[in-house]
């Protein structure tokens, strides 16, 4: 992991060392101020409210992992090559 991870709007970088060391102290702030948090350094979204997570996991017409599959395919393919 890079030494310095950019902090997204809202002041919380979910990939930062501070978050990793004590994530629980950030959860209430995320839920209240940034419940659908975008982490620009990896172009990913993090949800912190149960209702939001539930909707994303059950609403397959609206939400998809297609872009994740596209980004992960080269990594997965490289990891499956014989050694």
N, C-alpha and C positions, 0 to 999 in steps of 0.2 A: 504494500500500500504506500502511496506517496507520502512524503513527510508532511506536506501541507495540503489539506483538502479544502477547496473553496467552501465557504459557508453560504448557503442559499438564503434568499429573502426570508425573513423571520428569525434569523440569527442562529439557526440550528443546522449543523452539517451532520447528517446521520452517518456519514462515513468518517467523521473526525475522531481523533483519539479520545477527546473529552466525552463524546457520546458513547463510544465503545466502553470506556472506563466506568461510566455510570449512566446508562440509558434511561433509567427510571425517573431521574430528576427532570428529564426533558419531555416525557410523555404528556403530562398535563398541559404544558405550553403548546405542544404540537396539536393536541386535540382541540384546544381553545382557539389558537391563532393561525394554525397552518395544518388543518386536518388532512388535506390532500397536498402533501409536500412533494415538490419536484426537486430532485437532486441533479443539477445540471452536469456535474462532472461525469456522470454515467447515464445521463438522459433517462432517468427512471423515476417512478412515482412511488411514494410511500404513504399508506393510509394509517391513521391512528385512531379512528373511531369504529367501533364494532359494526354499527349499521352500514357504514360505507364499505367495510371489508365484506360483509355479508352480501351486499348488493353486487359488488364486483365479482364475487365468486359464484353468484347464482344467475346473473343477467348475461347470458352468453350471446345474446343478440347485440348488446351494446359494447361489451368489453371482450377483448381478445388477447391472446398471447402471441399472435402472429408475428409482431415485430420482434418480440423476444426470441421466438424460434428462428427468425432470419438472422439475428445477431449472434445467437448461440451456435448455429449450425457449423460454421467454420471451426469454432473452438472444440465442439464435440467431435467433429470429424478428425481433427488433429490428434485428439486424445485417444481415439480408437485405433490408430494405426499400429501395426505390429512393431515390436521392439526388437 
